[in-house]
């Protein structure tokens, strides 16, 4: 019998059919065959007994399971064989033939990874080893899983609960260690294998004035006198290489105020749990060793500046530059580190020995020289922010200058460190944009501190109550109390929001002029990353008139109740949609202030702020769109639209999102590329399809989303189908209404304002079509809308070639005046226009803009910010039009209301652009106004 057959006998107790025997055995004498088979069975039985005994008497737990599948997918495990160790280690009995989810109730919810590990091993055939805490059993296990045969797994495991408890005891021991070191007068320290300080006792502050958090994460050489660094590094290497248990060295340390003290350092090698470094104690022996140390100091030579800097350069993650202060008070660049070369494009050899004027532009050189003078005058660190043009890009930097003194106390050198904060500045601008959105909110927004004192109100608050910002900041909202509400309402209110929950209700309040009014309010907590309440945000609406109408229209009670429910759900939804990204923005913006963040952490927090900002801007765009539709301000821009290209771009954009959700996104064209061009509003058609595809992807967990169109006589019929949750029959018509969603509850699983379908329906009807939905609850949905099929006039090949060859006129030689007081906005606009070869002149306020027009007749166009100091954009535009009536002016502002646009036009502006500025639209508008 071959090894494979014998293995199956040993492990499964199965007999191999005679057809697996070699052919020569079949023709052997019958009695020999029977004898051999009997001997083989006897050997297999003996081996199986040995196998059984080994399993039963091993200390480890053993379990052989068969995978249970449903619809081709693994869903559970059935116990086939276990040993006594299984029962001893788990306490589970009579498990053979039973599913693991039956034997350990709740295991699928508490430890889904256990089943996933088994399924993955069966699928890959690769054994896995891991540790896991089984919550229902309250035990830790170390387990190895392998697949003996397709569809089966074998797990060998051991109880490691005591080891885990020992690890916890070790952590408690570390706490005791910290408690002891906090009571010691000597400085206790621990460094890692690279010399970076990972622990320092509180005594550091008493001796040096440095706080522990200012020292942890730094190299120990950063706190030594310059001449001590080589000997300290030599001693450190000796301790690490020889793993010394005791090493004593006296070093000269630097206090935070720049003075020095002598410390006797007792240090030894430290190794535990894969972590190695040094641990030691520093005794302050300044007085005892002062005379001896002074003699040693004068015998040593000062280290060369370049060697000193090299030690620093190798350990810091900042741009570093060194400036020599010459006896005549002038400055010469000594060197820059490699990181500074990479970030700026400057070369060390190109600037070494040169003055600021030889390296920088005259005005920049004058500015930085002023900072160097200030550092020398102060005699301590100097911090400032500056802008520089490096590698053709304008960037923001935060720079710190530190003076270096010689033995006589004279400052002979300055060491500067710079951090690129361009991303941070751009993020601040995005936060400012979001702040503008809240400022313009038609609902009242109030933010308080944890005690309920007002920290922020938007202008709508003043309009509704009559109280100005000055009158309420720092006050409690009880100044609005009318005294007509029961105390139980306020008690329930505080109980709810202090628990971190959302409170929704009505207040009967009093305005500044004594007028009583009702408001509908939603109040919730903003919680930081540590789960602590940092603020409360309230979104409120004046419902006084609604209350009156309720009395007057009592006969329409049922309809009014439905309207109130919808408005309440919408306000709750909007509050949630504002609060969630605001929580992310405020929370991570706060975290960015932490002094010891790594570059990766800063980038991560900035990306999370960007994501929250994009989500909030999307919400604002929906609200603005629906407001324009309601006000009848939406315009139709009909142009030839290539439907196939539009669909292709849309699917290309959404495919990554679909792939992340394991969904298939397909795109089907109904006409050829030559036939698919129609006259319609391309932007609105794109928005309609975008809203429908987003809904399909949002509400689908598996399956696919299909988008396409067909021609039906003089109509194009578009459809977007998904395999999502579907829509109840009763909701098919109402989902297109304002503020309607299938799920309006606060526990809904999908974010969004609930305005997308309403906007889509309005746009479809504007374009001359209709929209409907075909759906069944749980069976997916298909949204179908029509547009007129009105292709443009057929073009001849010659005409087509002419259109292809035509191009917009060049803006080269054009001079533009940019009136903008915000530095980041100015940078963004200049960067957007730099490829157009324009000449751009700057004005920081409206008065400067008027002066520039008088002094520069070559100016061809003005980009005018509306909100500026000294003189605003409206006043400046009127003055400029008096001087040069023909000069085009484009107003640009974060305010987008109809009133703002009218005020801009009345002031003489020729056009209007909303922030954030769209680069392509701005260039097209400039060309249009200049007839380029």
C-alpha positions in Angstrom: 0.0 0.0 0.0 1.4 3.5 -1.0 2.0 6.3 1.5 -1.1 8.3 0.4 -3.4 5.3 1.0 -1.8 4.6 4.4 -2.3 8.3 5.4 -6.0 8.2 4.6 -6.2 5.0 6.8 -4.4 6.7 9.6 -6.2 10.1 9.6 -9.8 9.3 8.4 -10.0 5.5 9.0 -11.0 5.0 5.4 -10.3 2.0 3.2 -9.0 2.6 -0.3 -10.9 0.9 -3.0 -9.1 -1.8 -4.8 -9.1 0.2 -8.0 -6.3 2.3 -6.5 -4.0 -0.7 -6.1 -1.3 -1.2 -8.7 -2.4 -3.3 -11.7 0.2 -6.0 -11.0 -1.5 -6.8 -7.6 -4.9 -7.5 -9.4 -3.4 -10.3 -11.4 -1.5 -11.8 -8.4 -2.6 -15.0 -6.7 -5.9 -14.5 -4.8 -4.6 -15.9 -1.5 -1.5 -13.6 -1.6 -3.7 -10.6 -2.3 -6.1 -11.4 0.6 -3.1 -12.0 3.0 -1.5 -8.7 2.0 -4.8 -6.8 2.4 -5.3 -8.3 5.9 -1.8 -7.3 6.9 -2.3 -3.8 5.6 -5.6 -3.4 7.5 -4.0 -4.6 10.7 -1.1 -2.1 10.2 -3.5 0.7 9.5 -5.6 -0.2 12.5 -2.5 -0.1 14.7 -1.4 3.2 13.2 -4.8 4.7 13.7 -4.8 3.6 17.4 -1.4 5.2 17.8 -2.7 8.4 16.1 -5.7 8.4 18.4 -3.6 7.9 21.5 -1.2 10.7 20.5 -4.1 13.1 20.0 -5.9 12.2 23.2 -2.8 12.5 25.5 -1.3 15.7 24.0 -1.6 18.8 26.3 -2.7 21.0 23.4 -6.3 21.2 22.3 -7.1 19.5 19.0 -10.1 20.0 16.8 -10.9 18.7 13.3 -13.8 20.5 11.6 -15.7 20.4 8.4 -16.6 23.7 6.6 -20.3 24.3 6.2 -21.3 26.3 3.0 -24.4 28.0 1.8 -24.7 29.1 -1.8 -21.0 28.3 -2.3 -19.8 30.5 0.5 -18.4 29.2 3.9 -20.6 30.1 6.8 -19.9 27.7 9.7 -17.8 24.8 11.0 -19.0 21.4 12.3 -16.8 19.5 14.8 -15.6 16.2 13.3 -13.1 15.1 15.9 -11.7 16.7 19.2 -9.3 15.4 21.9 -9.5 15.6 25.7 -7.3 18.6 25.6 -10.0 20.5 23.7 -12.5 19.8 26.6 -9.9 20.7 29.3 -8.9 24.0 27.6 -12.4 25.2 26.6 -14.7 23.5 29.1 -16.9 22.5 26.2 -18.3 18.9 25.9 -20.3 16.8 23.5 -19.3 18.9 20.5 -18.9 16.2 17.8 -21.4 16.8 14.9 -22.4 20.2 16.3 -21.6 23.6 14.7 -19.2 26.0 16.4 -21.8 28.8 16.4 -24.1 26.3 18.3 -21.4 25.2 20.8 -20.2 28.7 21.5 -23.3 31.0 21.2 -22.5 34.5 20.0 -19.0 33.6 18.6 -19.9 34.9 15.1 -20.6 38.4 16.6 -17.9 38.5 19.2 -15.1 36.8 17.3 -15.9 36.8 13.5 -12.1 36.7 12.8 -12.0 33.1 14.2 -14.3 31.8 11.4 -12.6 34.0 8.8 -9.2 32.5 9.7 -10.5 28.9 9.2 -12.2 29.8 5.9 -9.1 31.6 4.6 -6.8 28.6 5.4 -9.3 26.2 3.6 -9.3 28.6 0.6 -5.5 29.2 0.4 -4.2 25.9 1.8 -1.6 27.9 3.8 -1.4 27.3 7.6 -1.8 30.3 9.9 -0.8 30.9 13.5 -2.4 33.6 15.7 -3.5 34.7 19.1 -7.2 35.4 19.9 -9.3 36.3 22.9 -12.6 34.2 22.9 -15.0 36.6 24.6 -17.8 34.0 25.4 -15.1 31.7 27.1 -13.2 34.6 28.7 -9.9 33.1 27.7 -6.9 33.8 25.4 -5.7 31.1 23.0 -2.7 30.6 20.7 -3.9 28.6 17.7 -2.4 27.0 14.6 -4.8 26.1 11.7 -4.0 24.0 8.7 -6.0 22.3 6.0 -5.4 18.5 5.7 -8.0 18.1 2.9 -10.3 20.3 0.9 -13.2 21.4 3.0 -11.6 20.4 6.4 -9.5 22.3 9.0 -7.4 21.1 11.9 -6.8 23.5 14.8 -4.1 22.9 17.5 -4.3 25.4 20.3 -3.2 26.2 23.8 -4.5 28.3 26.6 -2.3 31.4 27.0 -4.6 33.3 29.4 -2.0 33.2 32.2 0.7 34.6 29.9 -1.6 37.4 28.9 -2.3 38.1 32.5 1.5 38.1 33.1 1.8 40.7 30.3 -0.8 42.8 32.1 1.2 42.4 35.3 4.2 43.6 33.5 2.4 46.7 32.4 1.4 47.3 36.1 5.0 46.9 37.0 5.9 49.6 34.5 3.4 51.8 36.2 5.1 51.2 39.6 8.4 52.0 38.0 7.1 55.3 36.8 5.7 56.0 40.3 9.1 55.4 41.9 11.0 57.5 39.4 8.6 60.4 40.0 9.6 60.5 43.6 13.4 60.5 42.9 15.5 63.7 43.0 17.8 62.2 40.4 17.0 62.2 36.7 16.0 58.7 35.5 16.2 58.1 31.7 15.7 55.4 29.1 16.9 55.6 25.5 16.3 53.3 22.5 19.1 51.7 20.4 19.4 54.9 18.3 20.0 57.1 21.3 16.5 58.7 21.2 15.0 59.4 24.7 11.9 57.2 25.3 11.4 58.0 29.0 12.6 60.8 31.4 11.5 61.2 35.0 9.8 64.4 36.3 13.1 65.5 38.0 14.2 66.8 34.6 12.0 69.9 35.1 13.4 70.7 38.5 17.0 70.5 37.4 16.8 71.8 33.8 13.4 73.6 33.5 12.6 71.3 30.5 9.3 69.5 30.8 9.3 65.7 30.1 7.3 66.1 26.9 9.9 68.5 25.6 12.7 65.9 26.0 11.0 62.6 25.1 11.6 61.8 21.4 14.8 63.9 21.2 18.4 62.5 21.0 20.2 62.7 24.3 23.0 64.7 22.6 20.6 67.6 22.0 20.9 68.4 25.7 24.7 68.3 26.1 27.3 71.0 25.8 28.6 71.0 22.2 32.1 69.7 23.2 30.7 66.8 25.2 28.9 65.1 22.2 31.8 62.9 20.9 32.7 61.5 24.4 29.0 60.9 25.1 28.5 59.1 21.8 31.6 57.0 22.4 30.4 55.9 25.8 26.9 55.2 24.5 28.3 52.9 21.7 30.5 51.1 24.2 27.5 50.4 26.5 25.5 49.1 23.5 28.2 47.0 21.9 29.5 45.4 25.1 26.1 45.3 26.7 27.7 46.8 29.8 25.9 46.5 33.1 27.6 49.5 34.7 29.2 52.5 33.1 29.9 55.9 34.8 30.7 59.1 32.9 30.6 62.8 33.9 29.0 65.1 31.2 28.2 68.8 30.9 24.4 69.3 30.3 22.5 72.4 29.1 19.5 73.8 30.9 16.6 75.3 29.1 17.8 78.9 29.9 21.2 78.2 28.2 23.2 77.7 31.4 25.1 74.4 32.1 25.5 71.9 34.9 27.7 68.8 35.4 26.0 65.5 35.7 27.4 62.1 36.8 25.7 59.6 34.6 25.3 55.9 35.7 24.2 54.0 32.6 23.8 50.4 31.6 22.6 48.2 28.8 18.8 47.6 28.8 17.0 44.8 26.9 13.5 43.5 27.3 10.9 41.9 25.0 12.9 42.7 21.9 13.5 46.3 23.0 17.1 47.3 23.6 18.7 50.6 24.6 20.1 52.1 27.8 18.7 53.0 31.2 20.5 55.2 33.7 20.5 57.9 36.4 21.9 61.4 36.2 23.2 63.1 39.5 23.7 66.8 39.5 27.3 67.3 40.7 27.8 70.8 39.4 29.2 72.2 42.7 31.3 69.2 43.5 33.0 69.0 40.1 33.0 72.6 39.1 36.8 73.2 39.5 37.8 69.9 37.9 35.4 70.3 35.1 36.6 73.8 34.3 40.1 72.6 33.9 38.9 69.8 31.5 36.9 72.4 29.6 39.9 74.6 28.8 42.0 71.6 27.8 39.4 70.6 25.1 39.1 72.2 21.8 35.8 73.3 20.4 34.4 70.9 17.9 34.4 72.1 14.3 31.1 73.6 13.4 30.6 71.3 10.4 31.0 68.2 12.6 28.6 69.6 15.1 26.0 70.3 12.5 26.4 66.9 10.9 25.4 65.2 14.1 22.2 67.3 14.2 21.5 66.8 10.5 21.5 63.1 10.8 18.8 63.1 13.4 16.2 65.8 12.6 13.4 65.7 10.2 13.4 69.5 9.5 15.1 71.8 7.0 18.1 73.1 8.8 20.4 76.0 7.9 23.4 77.5 9.7 24.5 81.1 9.6 27.8 82.5 10.9 27.7 85.9 12.6 30.8 87.8 11.6 32.5 90.4 13.9 31.2 93.3 11.8 27.6 92.1 12.3 27.1 90.7 8.8 25.9 87.1 8.1 27.3 84.3 5.9 25.5 81.0 5.3 27.7 78.1 6.5 25.7 75.1 5.4 22.3 73.5 4.9 21.2 69.9 5.5 20.3 67.4 2.8 16.5 67.7 3.5 16.7 71.5 3.0 18.4 70.9 -0.4 15.6 68.5 -1.4 12.8 70.8 -0.3 14.2 74.1 -1.8 16.3 73.0 -4.7 19.3 75.0 -3.2 22.7 73.3 -3.0 24.9 73.5 0.0 28.1 74.2 -2.0 26.3 76.9 -3.9 25.4 79.0 -0.8 28.2 78.2 1.6 30.1 81.3 2.6 27.7 83.7 0.8 25.6 86.5 2.3 21.8 86.5 2.1 22.0 89.2 -0.6 24.1 86.8 -2.8 21.6 84.0 -2.4 18.1 85.6 -2.2 16.2 88.4 -4.0 17.0 91.8 -2.5 13.6 92.3 -0.8 13.6 88.8 0.6 17.2 89.1 1.7 16.3 92.4 3.6 13.4 90.6 5.3 15.3 87.6 6.5 18.3 89.8 7.6 15.8 91.6 9.8 14.8 88.3 11.4 18.5 87.5 12.1 19.0 90.9 13.7 16.0 90.3 15.9 17.3 86.9 17.0 20.7 88.5 17.9 19.0 91.3 19.8 16.7 89.0 21.8 19.5 86.5 22.5 17.0 83.7 22.4 14.8 81.7 20.0 12.9 83.7 17.4 9.9 82.2 15.5 8.2 83.6 12.4 6.3 82.6 9.2 7.6 83.4 5.7 6.9 82.7 2.1 9.5 81.7 -0.5 9.5 80.7 -4.2 11.2 77.4 -4.4 11.3 75.1 -7.5 8.9 77.5 -9.2 6.2 77.2 -6.5 5.2 79.6 -3.7 5.3 77.9 -0.3 4.7 78.8 3.3 7.3 78.1 6.0 7.4 78.3 9.8 11.0 79.1 10.9 12.7 79.0 14.3 16.1 80.7 14.8 18.3 79.6 17.7 21.4 81.6 18.7 24.7 79.8 19.6 27.1 81.4 22.0 30.8 80.8 22.6 32.5 80.5 26.0 32.4 84.3 26.6 28.7 84.4 25.9 29.0 86.1 22.5 26.6 84.9 19.8 28.8 83.7 16.9 26.3 81.5 15.0 22.5 81.0 14.3 20.9 77.7 13.7 17.6 77.8 11.8 15.0 75.1 11.4 12.1 75.4 8.9 9.0 73.4 8.4 6.9 73.6 5.2 3.4 74.5 6.3 1.9 75.1 2.9 -0.7 72.3 3.2 -1.6 73.6 6.7 -2.2 77.1 5.2 -4.4 75.7 2.4 -6.3 73.7 5.0 -7.0 76.9 7.0 -8.4 78.4 3.9 -10.7 75.5 3.4 -11.8 75.8 7.0 -12.5 79.5 6.3 -14.6 78.6 3.3 -16.7 76.2 5.5 -17.0 79.0 8.1 -18.5 81.2 5.4 -21.0 78.5 4.6 -22.2 78.4 8.2 -22.2 82.3 8.3 -24.7 82.3 5.5 -26.9 79.5 6.8 -30.6 80.5 6.8 -31.0 78.6 10.2 -29.6 79.8 13.5 -26.3 78.1 14.5 -25.0 78.4 18.0 -21.9 76.8 19.5 -21.3 76.7 23.3 -18.5 75.5 25.6 -19.1 72.4 27.8 -20.6 74.6 30.5 -23.2 76.0 28.0 -21.6 79.5 27.6 -21.9 80.8 24.0 -18.7 80.8 21.9 -20.1 81.4 18.5 -23.3 82.6 16.7 -24.0 83.1 13.0 -25.6 86.3 11.7 -29.0 84.6 11.5 -29.0 84.5 15.3 -28.8 88.3 15.5 -31.6 88.6 12.8 -33.9 86.4 14.8 -33.2 87.6 18.4 -31.9 91.1 18.1 -28.8 90.3 20.2 -25.4 91.1 18.7 -22.4 88.9 18.9 -20.8 91.2 21.5 -23.8 90.9 23.7 -24.0 87.1 23.9 -20.4 85.8 23.6 -19.6 84.3 27.0 -23.2 84.4 28.1 -25.5 81.5 28.7 -28.5 80.9 26.3 -30.8 81.4 29.3 -30.8 85.1 28.4 -33.4 84.1 25.8 -35.7 82.4 28.4 -39.3 83.6 28.4 -40.0 82.1 31.8 -43.1 80.3 30.3 -41.6 76.8 30.0 -41.5 74.2 32.7 -38.2 73.4 34.3 -38.6 69.7 33.5 -38.0 70.6 29.8 -34.6 72.1 30.6 -33.8 69.2 32.9 -34.5 66.7 30.2 -32.5 68.8 27.7 -29.4 68.9 29.8 -29.7 65.2 30.7 -29.8 64.3 27.0 -26.9 66.4 25.7 -24.6 65.7 28.6 -25.0 62.0 27.8 -23.8 62.7 24.3 -27.2 62.2 22.7 -29.1 64.5 20.3 -31.9 66.6 21.8 -34.7 67.8 19.6 -37.5 70.0 20.8 -39.1 73.4 21.0 -38.2 76.5 23.1 -40.6 79.4 23.9 -38.1 82.2 24.1 -37.9 86.0 24.3 -36.1 88.4 21.9 -34.1 91.4 23.0 -37.1 93.7 22.4 -39.3 91.5 24.6 -41.1 89.8 21.7 -42.0 86.2 22.4 -41.2 83.6 19.8 -41.1 79.8 19.3 -38.1 78.0 17.8 -37.5 74.4 16.8 -34.0 73.3 18.0 -31.7 70.4 17.6 -28.8 70.3 20.0 -25.9 67.8 20.2 -22.5 67.4 21.6 -19.1 67.6 19.8 -16.8 64.9 21.2 -13.0 64.9 20.7 -10.9 61.8 19.9 -10.7 60.9 23.6 -14.5 60.8 24.0 -14.6 64.1 25.9 -17.3 66.7 25.2 -15.6 69.9 23.9 -18.6 71.9 22.6 -22.4 71.8 22.0 -23.9 72.8 18.7 -27.4 73.9 18.2 -29.3 74.3 14.9 -32.6 76.3 15.4 -35.4 77.6 13.3 -38.0 80.3 14.2 -41.4 78.5 14.0 -43.6 81.2 15.5 -45.5 81.7 12.3 -45.9 77.9 12.0 -47.5 77.9 15.5 -49.9 80.6 14.4 -50.8 78.7 11.2 -51.3 75.6 13.3 -54.1 77.3 15.2 -55.6 78.9 12.0 -55.4 75.7 10.0 -56.6 73.2 12.5 -58.8 71.6 9.9 -55.6 70.6 8.0 -54.0 69.0 11.0 -53.0 65.7 9.4 -51.2 67.4 6.5 -49.5 69.9 8.8 -48.3 67.1 11.1 -46.8 65.3 8.1 -45.1 68.5 7.0 -43.6 69.1 10.5 -42.4 65.5 10.6 -40.6 66.0 7.3 -39.1 69.3 8.3 -38.0 67.8 11.6 -36.4 64.8 9.9 -34.7 67.2 7.5 -33.4 69.4 10.3 -32.2 66.4 12.2 -30.5 65.1 9.1 -28.9 68.4 8.3 -27.7 68.8 11.9 -26.1 65.4 11.7 -24.6 66.0 8.3 -23.1 69.4 9.6 -22.1 68.0 12.9 -20.3 64.9 11.7 -17.8 66.6 9.3 -17.5 69.6 11.7 -16.6 67.2 14.5 -13.8 65.8 12.2 -12.6 69.2 11.1 -12.5 70.7 14.6 -11.2 67.6 16.2 -8.3 67.0 13.8 -7.5 70.7 13.5 -7.1 70.7 17.3 -4.8 67.6 17.0 -2.6 69.5 14.5 -1.6 71.8 17.3 0.2 68.9 19.1 3.9 69.8 19.1 5.3 66.3 18.5 3.3 65.0 15.6 5.2 63.1 12.9 5.0 64.0 9.3 2.8 60.9 8.6 0.4 61.9 11.4 0.2 65.5 10.1 -0.5 64.2 6.6 -3.2 61.8 7.9 -5.0 64.5 9.9 -4.9 67.0 7.0 -6.3 64.3 4.7 -9.1 63.6 7.2 -9.9 67.3 7.4 -10.0 67.5 3.6 -12.4 64.5 3.5 -14.7 66.2 6.1 -14.5 69.5 4.2 -15.4 67.8 0.9 -18.4 66.1 2.6 -19.6 69.4 4.0 -19.1 71.3 0.8 -21.2 68.6 -1.0 -24.0 69.2 1.5 -23.7 73.0 1.0 -23.8 72.6 -2.8 -27.0 70.5 -2.5 -28.7 73.1 -0.3 -27.6 75.9 -2.7 -28.8 74.0 -5.7 -32.2 73.3 -4.2 -32.5 77.0 -3.1 -31.8 78.2 -6.6 -34.3 75.8 -8.0 -37.0 77.1 -5.5 -36.1 80.7 -6.3 -36.2 80.2 -10.0 -32.6 81.3 -10.4 -31.3 78.2 -12.2 -30.3 78.8 -15.8 -30.2 76.4 -18.7 -27.0 76.4 -20.9 -27.8 74.4 -24.0 -24.8 73.1 -26.0 -23.9 70.1 -28.2 -23.4 67.2 -25.8 -21.6 63.9 -26.7 -23.6 61.5 -24.6 -21.3 58.5 -25.0 -18.3 60.5 -23.8 -20.3 61.8 -20.9 -21.3 58.3 -19.8 -17.7 57.0 -20.3 -16.3 59.8 -18.1 -18.9 59.2 -15.5 -18.2 55.4 -15.3 -14.5 56.0 -15.2 -14.9 58.4 -12.3 -17.0 56.0 -10.2 -15.4 52.7 -10.9 -12.8 53.0 -8.1 -15.6 53.6 -5.6 -17.5 50.6 -7.0 -14.4 48.4 -6.8 -13.9 49.4 -3.1 -17.4 48.1 -2.4 -16.9 45.0 -4.6 -19.6 46.2 -7.0 -19.7 46.0 -10.8 -20.3 49.3 -12.6 -21.3 48.8 -16.3 -22.0 51.5 -18.9 -24.2 50.8 -22.0 -24.4 53.2 -25.0 -27.6 53.2 -27.0 -26.3 55.0 -30.1 -23.0 55.2 -32.0 -20.5 58.0 -31.4 -21.7 59.7 -34.6 -25.4 59.7 -33.6 -25.2 60.4 -29.8 -24.6 64.2 -29.9 -27.7 66.1 -28.7 -28.4 69.7 -27.8 -28.9 69.9 -24.0 -27.3 71.3 -20.8 -24.3 69.0 -20.4 -23.6 70.0 -16.8 -27.1 69.3 -15.6 -27.3 66.0 -17.4 -24.0 65.1 -15.7 -25.4 66.1 -12.3 -28.6 64.0 -12.8 -26.6 60.9 -13.7 -24.1 61.5 -10.9 -26.8 61.7 -8.3 -28.5 58.5 -9.5 -25.2 56.5 -9.8 -24.2 57.7 -6.3 -27.5 56.5 -4.9 -27.1 53.2 -6.6 -23.6 52.7 -5.2 -24.6 53.9 -1.8 -27.6 51.6 -1.3 -26.0 48.5 -2.9 -24.1 46.0 -0.8 -23.4 43.4 -3.6 -24.2 42.9 -7.3 -23.9 45.7 -9.8 -25.0 49.2 -10.9 -25.9 49.6 -14.6 -26.2 53.0 -16.4 -27.1 53.4 -20.0 -29.7 54.8 -22.5 -31.7 53.9 -25.6 -33.5 56.0 -28.3 -37.3 55.8 -28.4 -38.4 57.8 -31.5 -37.8 61.5 -30.5 -36.7 60.7 -27.0 -33.6 59.4 -25.3 -34.5 57.2 -22.3 -31.7 57.0 -19.7 -31.8 54.3 -16.9 -29.7 53.7 -13.8 -30.3 50.3 -12.2 -28.9 48.9 -8.9 -29.1 45.8 -6.8 -29.7 47.7 -3.6 -32.3 47.8 -0.8 -35.1 48.9 -3.1 -38.0 51.3 -2.4 -41.4 50.5 -0.9 -44.4 51.0 -3.2 -45.7 53.7 -0.9 -42.6 55.8 -1.3 -42.1 55.7 -5.1 -43.6 59.1 -5.7 -42.6 60.9 -2.4 -38.9 60.2 -2.7 -38.7 62.9 -5.4 -40.1 65.5 -2.9 -37.9 68.0 -1.0 -36.4 66.7 2.2 -37.8 63.2 1.6 -35.8 60.0 2.2 -36.9 56.4 2.5 -35.2 56.4 5.9 -35.4 59.7 7.7 -34.5 58.4 11.2 -31.4 59.3 13.1 -30.3 55.6 13.0 -30.2 55.5 9.2 -27.1 53.8 7.8 -26.4 56.1 4.8 -25.2 59.7 4.9 -26.7 62.4 2.7 -29.0 65.4 2.7 -31.9 63.7 0.9 -32.0 66.4 -1.8 -30.3 64.5 -4.7 -33.5 63.0 -6.2 -35.4 66.3 -5.8 -32.6 68.2 -7.6 -32.4 65.5 -10.3 -36.2 65.7 -10.9 -36.1 69.5 -11.2 -33.3 69.4 -13.7 -34.9 66.6 -15.8 -38.1 68.7 -16.1 -36.1 71.8 -16.9 -34.5 69.9 -19.8 -38.0 68.8 -21.1 -38.1 65.3 -19.8 -39.8 63.1 -17.1 -38.4 60.8 -14.4 -39.8 57.8 -12.6 -38.6 54.8 -10.6 -39.3 51.0 -10.9 -38.5 49.2 -7.7 -39.6 46.6 -5.1 -38.5 46.6 -1.5 -35.3 44.5 -1.3 -35.2 43.9 -5.1 -33.1 46.9 -6.2 -34.2 50.0 -8.1 -34.2 51.4 -11.7 -34.5 55.1 -12.2 -35.7 56.1 -15.7 -35.7 59.6 -17.2 -36.2 60.9 -20.7 -34.7 63.9 -22.6 -35.7 65.2 -26.0 -33.5 63.7 -28.9 -32.6 66.9 -30.7 -29.2 66.4 -32.4 -27.5 69.6 -33.8 -27.3 70.3 -37.5 -25.2 67.7 -39.5 -21.7 69.1 -40.1 -19.6 68.4 -43.2 -16.2 67.0 -42.7 -14.6 70.3 -43.8 -16.7 72.2 -41.2 -15.8 69.7 -38.5 -12.1 70.1 -39.3 -12.4 73.9 -39.0 -14.0 73.5 -35.6 -11.3 71.2 -34.5 -8.5 73.5 -35.6 -10.0 76.6 -33.9 -8.6 77.4 -30.5 -9.2 80.1 -27.9 -7.2 83.2 -28.3 -4.0 83.5 -26.3 -4.0 85.7 -23.1 -0.2 86.3 -23.5 0.5 90.0 -22.9 -2.7 90.5 -20.9 -2.3 92.5 -17.6 -4.7 91.7 -14.7 -5.2 93.5 -11.4 -5.9 91.0 -8.6 -7.6 92.8 -5.6 -7.5 90.2 -2.8 -6.6 90.6 0.9 -6.3 86.9 1.6 -2.7 85.6 1.0 -3.7 82.0 0.3 -6.5 82.9 -2.1 -4.0 85.1 -4.0 -1.6 82.3 -4.2 -4.3 79.9 -5.5 -5.5 82.3 -8.2 -1.9 83.1 -9.4 -1.1 79.4 -9.6 -4.3 78.8 -11.6 -3.4 81.5 -14.1 0.4 81.0 -14.3 0.2 78.8 -17.5 -1.6 81.6 -19.4 1.5 83.9 -19.4 -0.4 86.8 -17.8 1.1 89.8 -15.9 -0.7 90.0 -12.5 -0.5 93.1 -10.3 -1.5 92.9 -6.6 -3.8 95.1 -4.5 -4.4 94.2 -0.8 -7.6 96.4 -0.4 -10.1 98.4 -2.4 -8.3 101.7 -2.0 -5.0 100.2 -3.3 -6.9 98.8 -6.3 -8.2 102.2 -7.2 -4.7 103.7 -6.9 -3.3 100.9 -9.1 -5.8 101.6 -11.9 -4.8 105.3 -11.8 -1.1 104.4 -12.0 -1.2 101.5 -14.5 -3.2 102.2 -17.7 -2.0 98.9 -19.2 -4.4 96.9 -16.9 -6.8 95.0 -19.1 -9.1 93.4 -16.4 -9.8 93.4 -12.7 -10.4 90.4 -10.4 -12.2 92.1 -7.4 -12.7 90.4 -4.0 -15.9 91.8 -2.4 -14.9 91.6 1.2 -11.7 93.6 1.8 -10.4 96.0 4.5 -10.2 99.8 4.1 -12.5 99.9 1.1 -14.7 96.9 0.0 -15.1 95.5 -3.5 -18.4 97.3 -4.2 -17.1 100.7 -3.4 -13.8 100.1 -5.3 -15.7 98.9 -8.4 -17.8 102.1 -8.5 -14.6 104.2 -8.2 -12.8 102.2 -11.0 -15.8 102.5 -13.3 -15.7 106.3 -12.9 -12.1 106.3 -14.0 -12.3 103.6 -16.8 -15.9 102.7 -17.6 -14.8 100.2 -20.3 -12.5 98.2 -18.0 -14.0 94.7 -17.3 -14.4 93.8 -13.6 -15.1 90.2 -12.3 -16.4 90.1 -8.7 -15.2 87.1 -6.7 -16.6 86.2 -3.3 -17.6 83.3 -1.0 -21.2 84.7 -0.8 -23.4 83.3 -3.5 -26.9 84.8 -2.9 -28.9 86.5 -5.5 -28.7 89.8 -3.5 -24.9 89.7 -3.6 -24.9 89.2 -7.4 -27.3 92.1 -7.9 -25.2 94.4 -5.6 -22.1 93.4 -7.6 -23.8 94.3 -10.9 -25.1 97.5 -9.5 -21.6 98.5 -8.4 -20.4 98.1 -12.1 -19.0 94.6 -12.1 -19.3 92.9 -15.5 -19.5 89.3 -14.1 -19.5 87.3 -10.9 -17.6 84.2 -9.7 -18.2 82.2 -6.5 -15.4 80.9 -4.3 -13.9 78.4 -4.4 -12.8 79.6 -7.9 -13.0 77.1 -10.7 -9.8 77.5 -12.8 -11.3 76.6 -16.2 -14.4 78.7 -15.7 -12.3 81.7 -14.6 -10.1 81.5 -17.7 -13.1 81.1 -20.0 -14.8 84.1 -18.4 -11.6 86.2 -18.8 -11.4 85.3 -22.5 -15.1 86.1 -22.9 -14.8 89.6 -21.4 -11.6 90.4 -23.3 -13.0 88.9 -26.6 -10.0 86.5 -26.8 
